């Protein structure tokens, strides 16, 4: 059996100042640090009899979330570039308003890119796929993944055994600070226990 807990990074400064997240190194806000501490404390109580391996995006807001949660659990995060948020190309470092006014392509399919130098959803799928296969081929039974909203929506589709094109029709998208529980039984069937549970953020 394999248990996977995913955590979407908590509130970042870019959530409050109108800037694009993507491949920027925005830090957590003060509220985000509190939320991460709350998640860590609650998970430490639930998981005190289990040993987990934690993987995290190397971008600051995810890394800081992972470090705060990991401190409560006695875990050192393993940083992976594959878990980064989607690269939005030339709008990285710009405001959300700038993005809306200068977007070169409206994304209607998984192959569309907002800008020529941005990643499409399929690009992110292909970036994540080797990592996804890796964690199911190794012997680690309990894993924790700290990442970003767009990346985790793609992870959710992979977990459900969907094709990348399914993202043209629907997706399962979480919120900042959401905690999801999934497990695969010994017969290989995958289950979702909860998606983007925000109660972990609360004191």
Biotite code that builds the C-alpha atoms (Angstrom):
import biotite.structure as struc

atoms = struc.array([
    struc.Atom([0.000, 0.000, 0.000], chain_id="A", res_id=1, res_name="UNK", atom_name="CA", element="C"),
    struc.Atom([1.179, 3.523, -0.775], chain_id="A", res_id=2, res_name="UNK", atom_name="CA", element="C"),
    struc.Atom([-0.127, 6.649, 0.975], chain_id="A", res_id=3, res_name="UNK", atom_name="CA", element="C"),
    struc.Atom([0.343, 10.089, -0.563], chain_id="A", res_id=4, res_name="UNK", atom_name="CA", element="C"),
    struc.Atom([-0.444, 13.408, 1.101], chain_id="A", res_id=5, res_name="UNK", atom_name="CA", element="C"),
    struc.Atom([-0.215, 16.494, -1.079], chain_id="A", res_id=6, res_name="UNK", atom_name="CA", element="C"),
    struc.Atom([-0.006, 20.022, 0.311], chain_id="A", res_id=7, res_name="UNK", atom_name="CA", element="C"),
    struc.Atom([-0.573, 23.109, -1.793], chain_id="A", res_id=8, res_name="UNK", atom_name="CA", element="C"),
    struc.Atom([1.742, 25.816, -0.496], chain_id="A", res_id=9, res_name="UNK", atom_name="CA", element="C"),
    struc.Atom([0.098, 28.243, 1.900], chain_id="A", res_id=10, res_name="UNK", atom_name="CA", element="C"),
    struc.Atom([-0.519, 31.954, 1.356], chain_id="A", res_id=11, res_name="UNK", atom_name="CA", element="C"),
    struc.Atom([2.338, 33.612, -0.504], chain_id="A", res_id=12, res_name="UNK", atom_name="CA", element="C"),
    struc.Atom([3.106, 37.305, -0.843], chain_id="A", res_id=13, res_name="UNK", atom_name="CA", element="C"),
    struc.Atom([2.085, 37.095, -4.506], chain_id="A", res_id=14, res_name="UNK", atom_name="CA", element="C"),
    struc.Atom([-1.436, 36.206, -3.358], chain_id="A", res_id=15, res_name="UNK", atom_name="CA", element="C"),
    struc.Atom([-1.666, 39.600, -1.685], chain_id="A", res_id=16, res_name="UNK", atom_name="CA", element="C"),
    struc.Atom([0.220, 41.989, -3.980], chain_id="A", res_id=17, res_name="UNK", atom_name="CA", element="C"),
    struc.Atom([-1.336, 41.236, -7.365], chain_id="A", res_id=18, res_name="UNK", atom_name="CA", element="C"),
    struc.Atom([1.791, 39.701, -8.886], chain_id="A", res_id=19, res_name="UNK", atom_name="CA", element="C"),
    struc.Atom([2.109, 36.545, -10.961], chain_id="A", res_id=20, res_name="UNK", atom_name="CA", element="C"),
    struc.Atom([3.365, 33.480, -9.084], chain_id="A", res_id=21, res_name="UNK", atom_name="CA", element="C"),
    struc.Atom([4.704, 30.987, -11.617], chain_id="A", res_id=22, res_name="UNK", atom_name="CA", element="C"),
    struc.Atom([8.525, 30.634, -11.536], chain_id="A", res_id=23, res_name="UNK", atom_name="CA", element="C"),
    struc.Atom([9.083, 33.513, -9.127], chain_id="A", res_id=24, res_name="UNK", atom_name="CA", element="C"),
    struc.Atom([10.565, 33.126, -5.667], chain_id="A", res_id=25, res_name="UNK", atom_name="CA", element="C"),
    struc.Atom([7.878, 34.855, -3.645], chain_id="A", res_id=26, res_name="UNK", atom_name="CA", element="C"),
    struc.Atom([8.121, 34.103, 0.073], chain_id="A", res_id=27, res_name="UNK", atom_name="CA", element="C"),
    struc.Atom([5.231, 33.067, 2.270], chain_id="A", res_id=28, res_name="UNK", atom_name="CA", element="C"),
    struc.Atom([3.228, 35.844, 3.875], chain_id="A", res_id=29, res_name="UNK", atom_name="CA", element="C"),
    struc.Atom([3.047, 35.981, 7.655], chain_id="A", res_id=30, res_name="UNK", atom_name="CA", element="C"),
    struc.Atom([-0.374, 34.315, 7.427], chain_id="A", res_id=31, res_name="UNK", atom_name="CA", element="C"),
    struc.Atom([1.121, 31.678, 5.161], chain_id="A", res_id=32, res_name="UNK", atom_name="CA", element="C"),
    struc.Atom([3.763, 30.842, 7.755], chain_id="A", res_id=33, res_name="UNK", atom_name="CA", element="C"),
    struc.Atom([1.056, 30.484, 10.427], chain_id="A", res_id=34, res_name="UNK", atom_name="CA", element="C"),
    struc.Atom([-1.003, 28.275, 8.112], chain_id="A", res_id=35, res_name="UNK", atom_name="CA", element="C"),
    struc.Atom([1.992, 26.036, 7.400], chain_id="A", res_id=36, res_name="UNK", atom_name="CA", element="C"),
    struc.Atom([2.658, 25.715, 11.131], chain_id="A", res_id=37, res_name="UNK", atom_name="CA", element="C"),
    struc.Atom([-0.961, 24.701, 11.712], chain_id="A", res_id=38, res_name="UNK", atom_name="CA", element="C"),
    struc.Atom([-0.760, 22.082, 8.964], chain_id="A", res_id=39, res_name="UNK", atom_name="CA", element="C"),
    struc.Atom([2.437, 20.678, 10.443], chain_id="A", res_id=40, res_name="UNK", atom_name="CA", element="C"),
    struc.Atom([1.021, 20.431, 13.960], chain_id="A", res_id=41, res_name="UNK", atom_name="CA", element="C"),
    struc.Atom([-2.149, 18.698, 12.836], chain_id="A", res_id=42, res_name="UNK", atom_name="CA", element="C"),
    struc.Atom([-0.314, 16.268, 10.593], chain_id="A", res_id=43, res_name="UNK", atom_name="CA", element="C"),
    struc.Atom([2.199, 15.483, 13.344], chain_id="A", res_id=44, res_name="UNK", atom_name="CA", element="C"),
    struc.Atom([-0.664, 14.371, 15.568], chain_id="A", res_id=45, res_name="UNK", atom_name="CA", element="C"),
    struc.Atom([-2.255, 12.258, 12.838], chain_id="A", res_id=46, res_name="UNK", atom_name="CA", element="C"),
    struc.Atom([0.945, 10.700, 11.546], chain_id="A", res_id=47, res_name="UNK", atom_name="CA", element="C"),
    struc.Atom([2.997, 10.190, 14.702], chain_id="A", res_id=48, res_name="UNK", atom_name="CA", element="C"),
    struc.Atom([3.162, 6.426, 14.123], chain_id="A", res_id=49, res_name="UNK", atom_name="CA", element="C"),
    struc.Atom([4.228, 6.666, 10.462], chain_id="A", res_id=50, res_name="UNK", atom_name="CA", element="C"),
    struc.Atom([7.406, 7.666, 8.702], chain_id="A", res_id=51, res_name="UNK", atom_name="CA", element="C"),
    struc.Atom([7.003, 9.858, 5.631], chain_id="A", res_id=52, res_name="UNK", atom_name="CA", element="C"),
    struc.Atom([9.328, 10.994, 2.868], chain_id="A", res_id=53, res_name="UNK", atom_name="CA", element="C"),
    struc.Atom([8.622, 14.578, 1.759], chain_id="A", res_id=54, res_name="UNK", atom_name="CA", element="C"),
    struc.Atom([9.218, 15.969, -1.721], chain_id="A", res_id=55, res_name="UNK", atom_name="CA", element="C"),
    struc.Atom([8.832, 19.668, -2.466], chain_id="A", res_id=56, res_name="UNK", atom_name="CA", element="C"),
    struc.Atom([9.079, 22.178, -5.261], chain_id="A", res_id=57, res_name="UNK", atom_name="CA", element="C"),
    struc.Atom([12.266, 24.195, -4.919], chain_id="A", res_id=58, res_name="UNK", atom_name="CA", element="C"),
    struc.Atom([10.451, 27.541, -5.367], chain_id="A", res_id=59, res_name="UNK", atom_name="CA", element="C"),
    struc.Atom([10.554, 29.583, -2.152], chain_id="A", res_id=60, res_name="UNK", atom_name="CA", element="C"),
    struc.Atom([6.850, 29.553, -1.248], chain_id="A", res_id=61, res_name="UNK", atom_name="CA", element="C"),
    struc.Atom([6.611, 25.763, -1.538], chain_id="A", res_id=62, res_name="UNK", atom_name="CA", element="C"),
    struc.Atom([10.028, 25.148, 0.015], chain_id="A", res_id=63, res_name="UNK", atom_name="CA", element="C"),
    struc.Atom([9.169, 27.315, 3.030], chain_id="A", res_id=64, res_name="UNK", atom_name="CA", element="C"),
    struc.Atom([5.836, 25.516, 3.463], chain_id="A", res_id=65, res_name="UNK", atom_name="CA", element="C"),
    struc.Atom([7.639, 22.177, 3.324], chain_id="A", res_id=66, res_name="UNK", atom_name="CA", element="C"),
    struc.Atom([10.319, 23.276, 5.787], chain_id="A", res_id=67, res_name="UNK", atom_name="CA", element="C"),
    struc.Atom([7.766, 24.522, 8.323], chain_id="A", res_id=68, res_name="UNK", atom_name="CA", element="C"),
    struc.Atom([5.607, 21.406, 8.016], chain_id="A", res_id=69, res_name="UNK", atom_name="CA", element="C"),
    struc.Atom([8.663, 19.151, 7.939], chain_id="A", res_id=70, res_name="UNK", atom_name="CA", element="C"),
    struc.Atom([10.043, 20.655, 11.139], chain_id="A", res_id=71, res_name="UNK", atom_name="CA", element="C"),
    struc.Atom([6.902, 19.550, 12.977], chain_id="A", res_id=72, res_name="UNK", atom_name="CA", element="C"),
    struc.Atom([7.257, 16.042, 11.555], chain_id="A", res_id=73, res_name="UNK", atom_name="CA", element="C"),
    struc.Atom([11.021, 15.695, 11.844], chain_id="A", res_id=74, res_name="UNK", atom_name="CA", element="C"),
    struc.Atom([11.350, 15.480, 8.040], chain_id="A", res_id=75, res_name="UNK", atom_name="CA", element="C"),
    struc.Atom([13.824, 17.228, 5.753], chain_id="A", res_id=76, res_name="UNK", atom_name="CA", element="C"),
    struc.Atom([12.207, 18.014, 2.385], chain_id="A", res_id=77, res_name="UNK", atom_name="CA", element="C"),
    struc.Atom([13.782, 16.688, -0.795], chain_id="A", res_id=78, res_name="UNK", atom_name="CA", element="C"),
    struc.Atom([13.636, 19.505, -3.356], chain_id="A", res_id=79, res_name="UNK", atom_name="CA", element="C"),
    struc.Atom([12.600, 18.633, -6.905], chain_id="A", res_id=80, res_name="UNK", atom_name="CA", element="C"),
    struc.Atom([12.404, 21.022, -9.852], chain_id="A", res_id=81, res_name="UNK", atom_name="CA", element="C"),
    struc.Atom([9.774, 18.778, -11.447], chain_id="A", res_id=82, res_name="UNK", atom_name="CA", element="C"),
    struc.Atom([7.333, 19.975, -8.770], chain_id="A", res_id=83, res_name="UNK", atom_name="CA", element="C"),
    struc.Atom([7.622, 23.649, -9.726], chain_id="A", res_id=84, res_name="UNK", atom_name="CA", element="C"),
    struc.Atom([4.553, 25.620, -10.761], chain_id="A", res_id=85, res_name="UNK", atom_name="CA", element="C"),
    struc.Atom([3.925, 26.107, -14.471], chain_id="A", res_id=86, res_name="UNK", atom_name="CA", element="C"),
    struc.Atom([6.386, 28.454, -16.155], chain_id="A", res_id=87, res_name="UNK", atom_name="CA", element="C"),
    struc.Atom([4.401, 31.319, -17.696], chain_id="A", res_id=88, res_name="UNK", atom_name="CA", element="C"),
    struc.Atom([7.306, 32.699, -19.685], chain_id="A", res_id=89, res_name="UNK", atom_name="CA", element="C"),
    struc.Atom([7.638, 36.422, -20.238], chain_id="A", res_id=90, res_name="UNK", atom_name="CA", element="C"),
    struc.Atom([4.983, 37.380, -17.681], chain_id="A", res_id=91, res_name="UNK", atom_name="CA", element="C"),
    struc.Atom([7.054, 35.957, -14.805], chain_id="A", res_id=92, res_name="UNK", atom_name="CA", element="C"),
    struc.Atom([7.860, 38.893, -12.530], chain_id="A", res_id=93, res_name="UNK", atom_name="CA", element="C"),
    struc.Atom([4.963, 40.925, -13.897], chain_id="A", res_id=94, res_name="UNK", atom_name="CA", element="C"),
    struc.Atom([1.591, 41.765, -12.361], chain_id="A", res_id=95, res_name="UNK", atom_name="CA", element="C"),
    struc.Atom([-1.596, 39.800, -12.925], chain_id="A", res_id=96, res_name="UNK", atom_name="CA", element="C"),
    struc.Atom([-3.008, 42.952, -14.537], chain_id="A", res_id=97, res_name="UNK", atom_name="CA", element="C"),
    struc.Atom([-0.087, 43.026, -16.998], chain_id="A", res_id=98, res_name="UNK", atom_name="CA", element="C"),
    struc.Atom([-0.763, 39.363, -17.790], chain_id="A", res_id=99, res_name="UNK", atom_name="CA", element="C"),
    struc.Atom([-4.422, 40.057, -18.563], chain_id="A", res_id=100, res_name="UNK", atom_name="CA", element="C"),
    struc.Atom([-3.579, 42.996, -20.806], chain_id="A", res_id=101, res_name="UNK", atom_name="CA", element="C"),
    struc.Atom([-0.701, 41.355, -22.693], chain_id="A", res_id=102, res_name="UNK", atom_name="CA", element="C"),
    struc.Atom([-1.602, 37.655, -22.957], chain_id="A", res_id=103, res_name="UNK", atom_name="CA", element="C"),
    struc.Atom([-0.790, 36.520, -26.485], chain_id="A", res_id=104, res_name="UNK", atom_name="CA", element="C"),
    struc.Atom([-2.912, 33.357, -26.510], chain_id="A", res_id=105, res_name="UNK", atom_name="CA", element="C"),
    struc.Atom([-6.071, 32.403, -24.633], chain_id="A", res_id=106, res_name="UNK", atom_name="CA", element="C"),
    struc.Atom([-5.598, 28.878, -23.318], chain_id="A", res_id=107, res_name="UNK", atom_name="CA", element="C"),
    struc.Atom([-8.413, 26.666, -24.570], chain_id="A", res_id=108, res_name="UNK", atom_name="CA", element="C"),
    struc.Atom([-6.561, 23.356, -24.795], chain_id="A", res_id=109, res_name="UNK", atom_name="CA", element="C"),
    struc.Atom([-3.699, 21.643, -22.997], chain_id="A", res_id=110, res_name="UNK", atom_name="CA", element="C"),
    struc.Atom([-1.402, 22.581, -25.883], chain_id="A", res_id=111, res_name="UNK", atom_name="CA", element="C"),
    struc.Atom([-1.989, 26.335, -25.798], chain_id="A", res_id=112, res_name="UNK", atom_name="CA", element="C"),
    struc.Atom([0.649, 28.652, -24.330], chain_id="A", res_id=113, res_name="UNK", atom_name="CA", element="C"),
    struc.Atom([-0.057, 32.159, -23.036], chain_id="A", res_id=114, res_name="UNK", atom_name="CA", element="C"),
    struc.Atom([3.284, 33.247, -24.489], chain_id="A", res_id=115, res_name="UNK", atom_name="CA", element="C"),
    struc.Atom([5.688, 31.460, -26.857], chain_id="A", res_id=116, res_name="UNK", atom_name="CA", element="C"),
    struc.Atom([8.204, 30.937, -24.034], chain_id="A", res_id=117, res_name="UNK", atom_name="CA", element="C"),
    struc.Atom([5.601, 29.655, -21.532], chain_id="A", res_id=118, res_name="UNK", atom_name="CA", element="C"),
    struc.Atom([4.769, 26.060, -20.660], chain_id="A", res_id=119, res_name="UNK", atom_name="CA", element="C"),
    struc.Atom([1.505, 24.528, -21.818], chain_id="A", res_id=120, res_name="UNK", atom_name="CA", element="C"),
    struc.Atom([-0.424, 22.166, -19.559], chain_id="A", res_id=121, res_name="UNK", atom_name="CA", element="C"),
    struc.Atom([0.911, 19.280, -21.665], chain_id="A", res_id=122, res_name="UNK", atom_name="CA", element="C"),
    struc.Atom([4.458, 20.545, -21.092], chain_id="A", res_id=123, res_name="UNK", atom_name="CA", element="C"),
    struc.Atom([3.891, 20.413, -17.335], chain_id="A", res_id=124, res_name="UNK", atom_name="CA", element="C"),
    struc.Atom([2.320, 16.957, -17.624], chain_id="A", res_id=125, res_name="UNK", atom_name="CA", element="C"),
    struc.Atom([5.396, 15.713, -19.477], chain_id="A", res_id=126, res_name="UNK", atom_name="CA", element="C"),
    struc.Atom([7.675, 17.355, -16.902], chain_id="A", res_id=127, res_name="UNK", atom_name="CA", element="C"),
    struc.Atom([5.833, 15.721, -14.000], chain_id="A", res_id=128, res_name="UNK", atom_name="CA", element="C"),
    struc.Atom([5.312, 12.280, -15.561], chain_id="A", res_id=129, res_name="UNK", atom_name="CA", element="C"),
    struc.Atom([8.807, 10.822, -14.839], chain_id="A", res_id=130, res_name="UNK", atom_name="CA", element="C"),
    struc.Atom([8.518, 11.882, -11.180], chain_id="A", res_id=131, res_name="UNK", atom_name="CA", element="C"),
    struc.Atom([5.033, 10.360, -10.956], chain_id="A", res_id=132, res_name="UNK", atom_name="CA", element="C"),
    struc.Atom([6.306, 7.058, -12.334], chain_id="A", res_id=133, res_name="UNK", atom_name="CA", element="C"),
    struc.Atom([9.330, 7.204, -10.028], chain_id="A", res_id=134, res_name="UNK", atom_name="CA", element="C"),
    struc.Atom([7.317, 7.436, -6.821], chain_id="A", res_id=135, res_name="UNK", atom_name="CA", element="C"),
    struc.Atom([5.222, 4.431, -7.838], chain_id="A", res_id=136, res_name="UNK", atom_name="CA", element="C"),
    struc.Atom([8.206, 2.300, -8.757], chain_id="A", res_id=137, res_name="UNK", atom_name="CA", element="C"),
    struc.Atom([10.181, 2.917, -5.555], chain_id="A", res_id=138, res_name="UNK", atom_name="CA", element="C"),
    struc.Atom([9.650, 1.253, -2.192], chain_id="A", res_id=139, res_name="UNK", atom_name="CA", element="C"),
    struc.Atom([8.586, 4.355, -0.288], chain_id="A", res_id=140, res_name="UNK", atom_name="CA", element="C"),
    struc.Atom([5.156, 3.657, 1.221], chain_id="A", res_id=141, res_name="UNK", atom_name="CA", element="C"),
    struc.Atom([4.338, 7.054, 2.751], chain_id="A", res_id=142, res_name="UNK", atom_name="CA", element="C"),
    struc.Atom([4.980, 10.184, 0.739], chain_id="A", res_id=143, res_name="UNK", atom_name="CA", element="C"),
    struc.Atom([4.214, 13.855, 1.171], chain_id="A", res_id=144, res_name="UNK", atom_name="CA", element="C"),
    struc.Atom([4.333, 16.247, -1.796], chain_id="A", res_id=145, res_name="UNK", atom_name="CA", element="C"),
    struc.Atom([4.400, 20.039, -1.386], chain_id="A", res_id=146, res_name="UNK", atom_name="CA", element="C"),
    struc.Atom([3.749, 21.941, -4.573], chain_id="A", res_id=147, res_name="UNK", atom_name="CA", element="C"),
    struc.Atom([1.548, 24.469, -6.381], chain_id="A", res_id=148, res_name="UNK", atom_name="CA", element="C"),
    struc.Atom([-2.049, 24.678, -7.554], chain_id="A", res_id=149, res_name="UNK", atom_name="CA", element="C"),
    struc.Atom([-1.576, 24.128, -11.279], chain_id="A", res_id=150, res_name="UNK", atom_name="CA", element="C"),
    struc.Atom([0.963, 21.350, -10.791], chain_id="A", res_id=151, res_name="UNK", atom_name="CA", element="C"),
    struc.Atom([-1.190, 19.528, -8.240], chain_id="A", res_id=152, res_name="UNK", atom_name="CA", element="C"),
    struc.Atom([-4.269, 19.738, -10.477], chain_id="A", res_id=153, res_name="UNK", atom_name="CA", element="C"),
    struc.Atom([-2.248, 17.814, -13.053], chain_id="A", res_id=154, res_name="UNK", atom_name="CA", element="C"),
    struc.Atom([-1.047, 15.381, -10.370], chain_id="A", res_id=155, res_name="UNK", atom_name="CA", element="C"),
    struc.Atom([-4.697, 14.747, -9.428], chain_id="A", res_id=156, res_name="UNK", atom_name="CA", element="C"),
    struc.Atom([-5.557, 13.861, -13.031], chain_id="A", res_id=157, res_name="UNK", atom_name="CA", element="C"),
    struc.Atom([-2.588, 11.487, -13.210], chain_id="A", res_id=158, res_name="UNK", atom_name="CA", element="C"),
    struc.Atom([-3.641, 9.868, -9.933], chain_id="A", res_id=159, res_name="UNK", atom_name="CA", element="C"),
    struc.Atom([-7.110, 9.187, -11.348], chain_id="A", res_id=160, res_name="UNK", atom_name="CA", element="C"),
    struc.Atom([-5.582, 7.527, -14.386], chain_id="A", res_id=161, res_name="UNK", atom_name="CA", element="C"),
    struc.Atom([-6.820, 10.189, -16.795], chain_id="A", res_id=162, res_name="UNK", atom_name="CA", element="C"),
    struc.Atom([-5.219, 11.264, -20.045], chain_id="A", res_id=163, res_name="UNK", atom_name="CA", element="C"),
    struc.Atom([-3.738, 14.741, -20.338], chain_id="A", res_id=164, res_name="UNK", atom_name="CA", element="C"),
    struc.Atom([-6.505, 15.683, -22.779], chain_id="A", res_id=165, res_name="UNK", atom_name="CA", element="C"),
    struc.Atom([-9.062, 15.276, -19.983], chain_id="A", res_id=166, res_name="UNK", atom_name="CA", element="C"),
    struc.Atom([-7.825, 18.649, -18.712], chain_id="A", res_id=167, res_name="UNK", atom_name="CA", element="C"),
    struc.Atom([-9.561, 20.203, -21.711], chain_id="A", res_id=168, res_name="UNK", atom_name="CA", element="C"),
    struc.Atom([-12.881, 19.220, -20.127], chain_id="A", res_id=169, res_name="UNK", atom_name="CA", element="C"),
    struc.Atom([-12.384, 19.377, -16.349], chain_id="A", res_id=170, res_name="UNK", atom_name="CA", element="C"),
    struc.Atom([-9.872, 19.273, -13.538], chain_id="A", res_id=171, res_name="UNK", atom_name="CA", element="C"),
    struc.Atom([-9.621, 19.007, -9.766], chain_id="A", res_id=172, res_name="UNK", atom_name="CA", element="C"),
    struc.Atom([-8.114, 22.266, -8.532], chain_id="A", res_id=173, res_name="UNK", atom_name="CA", element="C"),
    struc.Atom([-7.274, 23.051, -4.907], chain_id="A", res_id=174, res_name="UNK", atom_name="CA", element="C"),
    struc.Atom([-6.692, 26.113, -2.758], chain_id="A", res_id=175, res_name="UNK", atom_name="CA", element="C"),
    struc.Atom([-3.563, 27.515, -1.133], chain_id="A", res_id=176, res_name="UNK", atom_name="CA", element="C"),
    struc.Atom([-2.965, 25.466, 2.016], chain_id="A", res_id=177, res_name="UNK", atom_name="CA", element="C"),
    struc.Atom([-5.211, 22.596, 0.934], chain_id="A", res_id=178, res_name="UNK", atom_name="CA", element="C"),
    struc.Atom([-4.241, 19.105, 2.101], chain_id="A", res_id=179, res_name="UNK", atom_name="CA", element="C"),
    struc.Atom([-5.224, 16.034, 0.065], chain_id="A", res_id=180, res_name="UNK", atom_name="CA", element="C"),
    struc.Atom([-5.076, 12.381, 1.113], chain_id="A", res_id=181, res_name="UNK", atom_name="CA", element="C"),
    struc.Atom([-4.740, 9.538, -1.401], chain_id="A", res_id=182, res_name="UNK", atom_name="CA", element="C"),
    struc.Atom([-3.739, 5.904, -1.165], chain_id="A", res_id=183, res_name="UNK", atom_name="CA", element="C"),
    struc.Atom([-3.175, 2.929, -3.415], chain_id="A", res_id=184, res_name="UNK", atom_name="CA", element="C"),
    struc.Atom([-4.059, -0.494, -2.011], chain_id="A", res_id=185, res_name="UNK", atom_name="CA", element="C"),
    struc.Atom([-2.098, -3.699, -2.500], chain_id="A", res_id=186, res_name="UNK", atom_name="CA", element="C"),
    struc.Atom([-4.209, -4.557, -5.554], chain_id="A", res_id=187, res_name="UNK", atom_name="CA", element="C"),
    struc.Atom([-3.165, -1.310, -7.238], chain_id="A", res_id=188, res_name="UNK", atom_name="CA", element="C"),
    struc.Atom([-6.521, 0.459, -6.919], chain_id="A", res_id=189, res_name="UNK", atom_name="CA", element="C"),
    struc.Atom([-6.206, 4.166, -6.150], chain_id="A", res_id=190, res_name="UNK", atom_name="CA", element="C"),
    struc.Atom([-8.423, 6.023, -3.699], chain_id="A", res_id=191, res_name="UNK", atom_name="CA", element="C"),
    struc.Atom([-8.984, 9.684, -2.832], chain_id="A", res_id=192, res_name="UNK", atom_name="CA", element="C"),
    struc.Atom([-9.896, 10.259, 0.818], chain_id="A", res_id=193, res_name="UNK", atom_name="CA", element="C"),
    struc.Atom([-10.043, 14.042, 0.724], chain_id="A", res_id=194, res_name="UNK", atom_name="CA", element="C"),
    struc.Atom([-9.165, 16.865, -1.648], chain_id="A", res_id=195, res_name="UNK", atom_name="CA", element="C"),
    struc.Atom([-7.801, 20.292, -0.673], chain_id="A", res_id=196, res_name="UNK", atom_name="CA", element="C"),
    struc.Atom([-8.963, 20.086, 2.941], chain_id="A", res_id=197, res_name="UNK", atom_name="CA", element="C"),
    struc.Atom([-8.563, 23.634, 4.266], chain_id="A", res_id=198, res_name="UNK", atom_name="CA", element="C"),
    struc.Atom([-9.268, 22.728, 7.900], chain_id="A", res_id=199, res_name="UNK", atom_name="CA", element="C"),
    struc.Atom([-5.560, 21.961, 8.388], chain_id="A", res_id=200, res_name="UNK", atom_name="CA", element="C"),
    struc.Atom([-4.746, 25.654, 7.936], chain_id="A", res_id=201, res_name="UNK", atom_name="CA", element="C"),
    struc.Atom([-6.880, 26.659, 10.890], chain_id="A", res_id=202, res_name="UNK", atom_name="CA", element="C"),
    struc.Atom([-5.514, 27.025, 14.405], chain_id="A", res_id=203, res_name="UNK", atom_name="CA", element="C"),
])
